[in-house]
Amino acid sequence: MRNRIAHAYWTVDDDVVWAAVDEHAPELHRVLAEEITAARAVLD
């Protein structure tokens, strides 16, 4: 999706992008928060 948005942005359907973000952002946030917490534990 990144390649399409970066190089062919005029063909991107904003509703499709928003649907993907809306569906997957909460899980991505959870996973990243866990990774950040683990990394901080190693660095501390």
CHARMM-style PDB file with segment names, atoms N, HN, CA, C and O in Angstrom:
ATOM      1  N   MET     1       0.831  -1.190   0.000  1.00  0.00      PROA
ATOM      2  CA  MET     1       0.000   0.000   0.000  1.00  0.00      PROA
ATOM      3  C   MET     1       0.878   1.258   0.000  1.00  0.00      PROA
ATOM      4  O   MET     1       0.544   2.248  -0.650  1.00  0.00      PROA
ATOM      5  N   ARG     2       1.978   1.217   0.715  1.00  0.00      PROA
ATOM      6  HN  ARG     2       2.249   0.412   1.243  1.00  0.00      PROA
ATOM      7  CA  ARG     2       2.850   2.392   0.778  1.00  0.00      PROA
ATOM      8  C   ARG     2       3.340   2.775  -0.613  1.00  0.00      PROA
ATOM      9  O   ARG     2       3.339   3.951  -0.976  1.00  0.00      PROA
ATOM     10  N   ASN     3       3.756   1.790  -1.381  1.00  0.00      PROA
ATOM     11  HN  ASN     3       3.757   0.834  -1.086  1.00  0.00      PROA
ATOM     12  CA  ASN     3       4.264   2.066  -2.722  1.00  0.00      PROA
ATOM     13  C   ASN     3       3.188   2.711  -3.593  1.00  0.00      PROA
ATOM     14  O   ASN     3       3.466   3.647  -4.341  1.00  0.00      PROA
ATOM     15  N   ARG     4       1.990   2.218  -3.494  1.00  0.00      PROA
ATOM     16  HN  ARG     4       1.764   1.456  -2.886  1.00  0.00      PROA
ATOM     17  CA  ARG     4       0.884   2.768  -4.288  1.00  0.00      PROA
ATOM     18  C   ARG     4       0.592   4.206  -3.883  1.00  0.00      PROA
ATOM     19  O   ARG     4       0.393   5.071  -4.737  1.00  0.00      PROA
ATOM     20  N   ILE     5       0.567   4.456  -2.587  1.00  0.00      PROA
ATOM     21  HN  ILE     5       0.728   3.753  -1.894  1.00  0.00      PROA
ATOM     22  CA  ILE     5       0.281   5.810  -2.109  1.00  0.00      PROA
ATOM     23  C   ILE     5       1.405   6.767  -2.501  1.00  0.00      PROA
ATOM     24  O   ILE     5       1.149   7.907  -2.887  1.00  0.00      PROA
ATOM     25  N   ALA     6       2.651   6.299  -2.401  1.00  0.00      PROA
ATOM     26  HN  ALA     6       2.859   5.373  -2.088  1.00  0.00      PROA
ATOM     27  CA  ALA     6       3.789   7.165  -2.686  1.00  0.00      PROA
ATOM     28  C   ALA     6       3.969   7.443  -4.173  1.00  0.00      PROA
ATOM     29  O   ALA     6       4.382   8.540  -4.552  1.00  0.00      PROA
ATOM     30  N   HSD     7       3.663   6.457  -5.022  1.00  0.00      PROA
ATOM     31  HN  HSD     7       3.328   5.567  -4.714  1.00  0.00      PROA
ATOM     32  CA  HSD     7       4.001   6.594  -6.433  1.00  0.00      PROA
ATOM     33  C   HSD     7       2.800   6.697  -7.369  1.00  0.00      PROA
ATOM     34  O   HSD     7       2.956   7.065  -8.533  1.00  0.00      PROA
ATOM     35  N   ALA     8       1.632   6.384  -6.886  1.00  0.00      PROA
ATOM     36  HN  ALA     8       1.506   6.085  -5.940  1.00  0.00      PROA
ATOM     37  CA  ALA     8       0.437   6.465  -7.735  1.00  0.00      PROA
ATOM     38  C   ALA     8      -0.727   7.024  -6.927  1.00  0.00      PROA
ATOM     39  O   ALA     8      -1.848   6.520  -6.996  1.00  0.00      PROA
ATOM     40  N   TYR     9      -0.445   8.058  -6.172  1.00  0.00      PROA
ATOM     41  HN  TYR     9       0.466   8.467  -6.116  1.00  0.00      PROA
ATOM     42  CA  TYR     9      -1.438   8.584  -5.235  1.00  0.00      PROA
ATOM     43  C   TYR     9      -2.725   9.034  -5.901  1.00  0.00      PROA
ATOM     44  O   TYR     9      -3.774   9.056  -5.257  1.00  0.00      PROA
ATOM     45  N   TRP    10      -2.671   9.388  -7.158  1.00  0.00      PROA
ATOM     46  HN  TRP    10      -1.820   9.370  -7.681  1.00  0.00      PROA
ATOM     47  CA  TRP    10      -3.881   9.822  -7.858  1.00  0.00      PROA
ATOM     48  C   TRP    10      -4.859   8.670  -8.099  1.00  0.00      PROA
ATOM     49  O   TRP    10      -6.015   8.904  -8.451  1.00  0.00      PROA
ATOM     50  N   THR    11      -4.401   7.422  -7.911  1.00  0.00      PROA
ATOM     51  HN  THR    11      -3.462   7.232  -7.625  1.00  0.00      PROA
ATOM     52  CA  THR    11      -5.284   6.270  -8.114  1.00  0.00      PROA
ATOM     53  C   THR    11      -5.775   5.677  -6.799  1.00  0.00      PROA
ATOM     54  O   THR    11      -6.492   4.677  -6.805  1.00  0.00      PROA
ATOM     55  N   VAL    12      -5.400   6.274  -5.679  1.00  0.00      PROA
ATOM     56  HN  VAL    12      -4.817   7.087  -5.674  1.00  0.00      PROA
ATOM     57  CA  VAL    12      -5.734   5.734  -4.364  1.00  0.00      PROA
ATOM     58  C   VAL    12      -7.154   6.127  -3.974  1.00  0.00      PROA
ATOM     59  O   VAL    12      -7.546   7.288  -4.088  1.00  0.00      PROA
ATOM     60  N   ASP    13      -7.900   5.157  -3.520  1.00  0.00      PROA
ATOM     61  HN  ASP    13      -7.581   4.214  -3.427  1.00  0.00      PROA
ATOM     62  CA  ASP    13      -9.252   5.393  -3.018  1.00  0.00      PROA
ATOM     63  C   ASP    13      -9.142   5.671  -1.513  1.00  0.00      PROA
ATOM     64  O   ASP    13      -8.822   4.773  -0.735  1.00  0.00      PROA
ATOM     65  N   ASP    14      -9.404   6.899  -1.117  1.00  0.00      PROA
ATOM     66  HN  ASP    14      -9.664   7.628  -1.749  1.00  0.00      PROA
ATOM     67  CA  ASP    14      -9.267   7.287   0.284  1.00  0.00      PROA
ATOM     68  C   ASP    14     -10.114   6.428   1.218  1.00  0.00      PROA
ATOM     69  O   ASP    14      -9.701   6.145   2.343  1.00  0.00      PROA
ATOM     70  N   ASP    15     -11.281   6.017   0.769  1.00  0.00      PROA
ATOM     71  HN  ASP    15     -11.617   6.247  -0.145  1.00  0.00      PROA
ATOM     72  CA  ASP    15     -12.151   5.190   1.609  1.00  0.00      PROA
ATOM     73  C   ASP    15     -11.524   3.826   1.889  1.00  0.00      PROA
ATOM     74  O   ASP    15     -11.679   3.284   2.984  1.00  0.00      PROA
ATOM     75  N   VAL    16     -10.824   3.275   0.913  1.00  0.00      PROA
ATOM     76  HN  VAL    16     -10.698   3.715   0.023  1.00  0.00      PROA
ATOM     77  CA  VAL    16     -10.153   1.986   1.106  1.00  0.00      PROA
ATOM     78  C   VAL    16      -8.996   2.133   2.095  1.00  0.00      PROA
ATOM     79  O   VAL    16      -8.814   1.298   2.982  1.00  0.00      PROA
ATOM     80  N   VAL    17      -8.220   3.201   1.932  1.00  0.00      PROA
ATOM     81  HN  VAL    17      -8.367   3.879   1.212  1.00  0.00      PROA
ATOM     82  CA  VAL    17      -7.108   3.448   2.853  1.00  0.00      PROA
ATOM     83  C   VAL    17      -7.637   3.641   4.269  1.00  0.00      PROA
ATOM     84  O   VAL    17      -7.111   3.058   5.217  1.00  0.00      PROA
ATOM     85  N   TRP    18      -8.668   4.452   4.411  1.00  0.00      PROA
ATOM     86  HN  TRP    18      -9.095   4.925   3.640  1.00  0.00      PROA
ATOM     87  CA  TRP    18      -9.214   4.708   5.743  1.00  0.00      PROA
ATOM     88  C   TRP    18      -9.776   3.425   6.359  1.00  0.00      PROA
ATOM     89  O   TRP    18      -9.609   3.204   7.559  1.00  0.00      PROA
ATOM     90  N   ALA    19     -10.425   2.592   5.587  1.00  0.00      PROA
ATOM     91  HN  ALA    19     -10.561   2.772   4.613  1.00  0.00      PROA
ATOM     92  CA  ALA    19     -10.966   1.333   6.100  1.00  0.00      PROA
ATOM     93  C   ALA    19      -9.838   0.440   6.622  1.00  0.00      PROA
ATOM     94  O   ALA    19      -9.979  -0.196   7.667  1.00  0.00      PROA
ATOM     95  N   ALA    20      -8.727   0.394   5.898  1.00  0.00      PROA
ATOM     96  HN  ALA    20      -8.613   0.910   5.049  1.00  0.00      PROA
ATOM     97  CA  ALA    20      -7.581  -0.410   6.340  1.00  0.00      PROA
ATOM     98  C   ALA    20      -7.002   0.139   7.640  1.00  0.00      PROA
ATOM     99  O   ALA    20      -6.700  -0.618   8.562  1.00  0.00      PROA
ATOM    100  N   VAL    21      -6.851   1.448   7.707  1.00  0.00      PROA
ATOM    101  HN  VAL    21      -7.096   2.064   6.958  1.00  0.00      PROA
ATOM    102  CA  VAL    21      -6.328   2.074   8.927  1.00  0.00      PROA
ATOM    103  C   VAL    21      -7.280   1.834  10.092  1.00  0.00      PROA
ATOM    104  O   VAL    21      -6.855   1.454  11.183  1.00  0.00      PROA
ATOM    105  N   ASP    22      -8.550   2.054   9.857  1.00  0.00      PROA
ATOM    106  HN  ASP    22      -8.895   2.362   8.970  1.00  0.00      PROA
ATOM    107  CA  ASP    22      -9.550   1.898  10.906  1.00  0.00      PROA
ATOM    108  C   ASP    22      -9.587   0.468  11.446  1.00  0.00      PROA
ATOM    109  O   ASP    22      -9.778   0.250  12.642  1.00  0.00      PROA
ATOM    110  N   GLU    23      -9.404  -0.487  10.562  1.00  0.00      PROA
ATOM    111  HN  GLU    23      -9.248  -0.309   9.590  1.00  0.00      PROA
ATOM    112  CA  GLU    23      -9.464  -1.889  10.975  1.00  0.00      PROA
ATOM    113  C   GLU    23      -8.182  -2.352  11.654  1.00  0.00      PROA
ATOM    114  O   GLU    23      -8.241  -3.112  12.621  1.00  0.00      PROA
ATOM    115  N   HSD    24      -7.036  -1.915  11.175  1.00  0.00      PROA
ATOM    116  HN  HSD    24      -6.988  -1.297  10.390  1.00  0.00      PROA
ATOM    117  CA  HSD    24      -5.768  -2.482  11.633  1.00  0.00      PROA
ATOM    118  C   HSD    24      -4.997  -1.616  12.625  1.00  0.00      PROA
ATOM    119  O   HSD    24      -4.094  -2.127  13.287  1.00  0.00      PROA
ATOM    120  N   ALA    25      -5.305  -0.357  12.753  1.00  0.00      PROA
ATOM    121  HN  ALA    25      -6.039   0.058  12.215  1.00  0.00      PROA
ATOM    122  CA  ALA    25      -4.554   0.529  13.643  1.00  0.00      PROA
ATOM    123  C   ALA    25      -4.600   0.094  15.104  1.00  0.00      PROA
ATOM    124  O   ALA    25      -3.562   0.152  15.764  1.00  0.00      PROA
ATOM    125  N   PRO    26      -5.728  -0.336  15.650  1.00  0.00      PROA
ATOM    126  CA  PRO    26      -5.722  -0.735  17.062  1.00  0.00      PROA
ATOM    127  C   PRO    26      -4.768  -1.909  17.348  1.00  0.00      PROA
ATOM    128  O   PRO    26      -4.080  -1.910  18.368  1.00  0.00      PROA
ATOM    129  N   GLU    27      -4.726  -2.888  16.467  1.00  0.00      PROA
ATOM    130  HN  GLU    27      -5.285  -2.888  15.638  1.00  0.00      PROA
ATOM    131  CA  GLU    27      -3.819  -4.022  16.651  1.00  0.00      PROA
ATOM    132  C   GLU    27      -2.370  -3.584  16.496  1.00  0.00      PROA
ATOM    133  O   GLU    27      -1.506  -4.011  17.261  1.00  0.00      PROA
ATOM    134  N   LEU    28      -2.102  -2.739  15.516  1.00  0.00      PROA
ATOM    135  HN  LEU    28      -2.804  -2.392  14.894  1.00  0.00      PROA
ATOM    136  CA  LEU    28      -0.753  -2.226  15.323  1.00  0.00      PROA
ATOM    137  C   LEU    28      -0.302  -1.450  16.558  1.00  0.00      PROA
ATOM    138  O   LEU    28       0.839  -1.591  16.999  1.00  0.00      PROA
ATOM    139  N   HSD    29      -1.170  -0.653  17.102  1.00  0.00      PROA
ATOM    140  HN  HSD    29      -2.097  -0.539  16.744  1.00  0.00      PROA
ATOM    141  CA  HSD    29      -0.848   0.111  18.313  1.00  0.00      PROA
ATOM    142  C   HSD    29      -0.513  -0.827  19.469  1.00  0.00      PROA
ATOM    143  O   HSD    29       0.455  -0.596  20.193  1.00  0.00      PROA
ATOM    144  N   ARG    30      -1.295  -1.871  19.644  1.00  0.00      PROA
ATOM    145  HN  ARG    30      -2.082  -2.059  19.056  1.00  0.00      PROA
ATOM    146  CA  ARG    30      -1.056  -2.821  20.727  1.00  0.00      PROA
ATOM    147  C   ARG    30       0.302  -3.490  20.565  1.00  0.00      PROA
ATOM    148  O   ARG    30       1.072  -3.573  21.522  1.00  0.00      PROA
ATOM    149  N   VAL    31       0.596  -3.963  19.369  1.00  0.00      PROA
ATOM    150  HN  VAL    31      -0.030  -3.896  18.592  1.00  0.00      PROA
ATOM    151  CA  VAL    31       1.857  -4.661  19.119  1.00  0.00      PROA
ATOM    152  C   VAL    31       3.048  -3.718  19.311  1.00  0.00      PROA
ATOM    153  O   VAL    31       4.044  -4.087  19.933  1.00  0.00      PROA
ATOM    154  N   LEU    32       2.940  -2.515  18.779  1.00  0.00      PROA
ATOM    155  HN  LEU    32       2.131  -2.215  18.274  1.00  0.00      PROA
ATOM    156  CA  LEU    32       4.040  -1.562  18.925  1.00  0.00      PROA
ATOM    157  C   LEU    32       4.245  -1.165  20.381  1.00  0.00      PROA
ATOM    158  O   LEU    32       5.385  -1.007  20.818  1.00  0.00      PROA
ATOM    159  N   ALA    33       3.178  -1.001  21.131  1.00  0.00      PROA
ATOM    160  HN  ALA    33       2.251  -1.129  20.777  1.00  0.00      PROA
ATOM    161  CA  ALA    33       3.299  -0.652  22.545  1.00  0.00      PROA
ATOM    162  C   ALA    33       4.030  -1.754  23.301  1.00  0.00      PROA
ATOM    163  O   ALA    33       4.863  -1.468  24.162  1.00  0.00      PROA
ATOM    164  N   GLU    34       3.726  -3.016  22.987  1.00  0.00      PROA
ATOM    165  HN  GLU    34       3.050  -3.249  22.288  1.00  0.00      PROA
ATOM    166  CA  GLU    34       4.426  -4.135  23.623  1.00  0.00      PROA
ATOM    167  C   GLU    34       5.905  -4.135  23.259  1.00  0.00      PROA
ATOM    168  O   GLU    34       6.754  -4.364  24.120  1.00  0.00      PROA
ATOM    169  N   GLU    35       6.220  -3.884  22.000  1.00  0.00      PROA
ATOM    170  HN  GLU    35       5.530  -3.698  21.301  1.00  0.00      PROA
ATOM    171  CA  GLU    35       7.612  -3.861  21.548  1.00  0.00      PROA
ATOM    172  C   GLU    35       8.385  -2.714  22.203  1.00  0.00      PROA
ATOM    173  O   GLU    35       9.541  -2.885  22.590  1.00  0.00      PROA
ATOM    174  N   ILE    36       7.761  -1.573  22.323  1.00  0.00      PROA
ATOM    175  HN  ILE    36       6.822  -1.434  22.009  1.00  0.00      PROA
ATOM    176  CA  ILE    36       8.405  -0.427  22.957  1.00  0.00      PROA
ATOM    177  C   ILE    36       8.669  -0.714  24.429  1.00  0.00      PROA
ATOM    178  O   ILE    36       9.740  -0.390  24.943  1.00  0.00      PROA
ATOM    179  N   THR    37       7.710  -1.313  25.101  1.00  0.00      PROA
ATOM    180  HN  THR    37       6.841  -1.576  24.683  1.00  0.00      PROA
ATOM    181  CA  THR    37       7.887  -1.660  26.503  1.00  0.00      PROA
ATOM    182  C   THR    37       9.032  -2.652  26.674  1.00  0.00      PROA
ATOM    183  O   THR    37       9.848  -2.505  27.584  1.00  0.00      PROA
ATOM    184  N   ALA    38       9.099  -3.654  25.810  1.00  0.00      PROA
ATOM    185  HN  ALA    38       8.437  -3.773  25.070  1.00  0.00      PROA
ATOM    186  CA  ALA    38      10.175  -4.651  25.878  1.00  0.00      PROA
ATOM    187  C   ALA    38      11.533  -4.005  25.613  1.00  0.00      PROA
ATOM    188  O   ALA    38      12.511  -4.310  26.294  1.00  0.00      PROA
ATOM    189  N   ALA    39      11.592  -3.125  24.639  1.00  0.00      PROA
ATOM    190  HN  ALA    39      10.797  -2.877  24.086  1.00  0.00      PROA
ATOM    191  CA  ALA    39      12.863  -2.446  24.328  1.00  0.00      PROA
ATOM    192  C   ALA    39      13.307  -1.569  25.474  1.00  0.00      PROA
ATOM    193  O   ALA    39      14.494  -1.526  25.796  1.00  0.00      PROA
ATOM    194  N   ARG    40      12.383  -0.874  26.092  1.00  0.00      PROA
ATOM    195  HN  ARG    40      11.419  -0.909  25.830  1.00  0.00      PROA
ATOM    196  CA  ARG    40      12.749  -0.027  27.245  1.00  0.00      PROA
ATOM    197  C   ARG    40      13.267  -0.859  28.405  1.00  0.00      PROA
ATOM    198  O   ARG    40      14.180  -0.436  29.114  1.00  0.00      PROA
ATOM    199  N   ALA    41      12.689  -2.046  28.606  1.00  0.00      PROA
ATOM    200  HN  ALA    41      11.947  -2.390  28.030  1.00  0.00      PROA
ATOM    201  CA  ALA    41      13.126  -2.931  29.685  1.00  0.00      PROA
ATOM    202  C   ALA    41      14.569  -3.377  29.440  1.00  0.00      PROA
ATOM    203  O   ALA    41      15.350  -3.489  30.385  1.00  0.00      PROA
ATOM    204  N   VAL    42      14.918  -3.627  28.209  1.00  0.00      PROA
ATOM    205  HN  VAL    42      14.283  -3.537  27.441  1.00  0.00      PROA
ATOM    206  CA  VAL    42      16.287  -4.044  27.876  1.00  0.00      PROA
ATOM    207  C   VAL    42      17.248  -2.883  28.061  1.00  0.00      PROA
ATOM    208  O   VAL    42      18.361  -3.069  28.552  1.00  0.00      PROA
ATOM    209  N   LEU    43      16.830  -1.698  27.675  1.00  0.00      PROA
ATOM    210  HN  LEU    43      15.925  -1.547  27.276  1.00  0.00      PROA
ATOM    211  CA  LEU    43      17.723  -0.530  27.759  1.00  0.00      PROA
ATOM    212  C   LEU    43      17.908  -0.003  29.172  1.00  0.00      PROA
ATOM    213  O   LEU    43      18.922   0.624  29.476  1.00  0.00      PROA
ATOM    214  N   ASP    44      16.948  -0.252  30.021  1.00  0.00      PROA
ATOM    215  HN  ASP    44      16.124  -0.762  29.773  1.00  0.00      PROA
ATOM    216  CA  ASP    44      17.031   0.267  31.409  1.00  0.00      PROA
ATOM    217  C   ASP    44      17.913  -0.546  32.285  1.00  0.00      PROA
ATOM    218  OT1 ASP    44      18.074  -0.229  33.464  1.00  0.00      PROA
TER     219      ASP     44
END
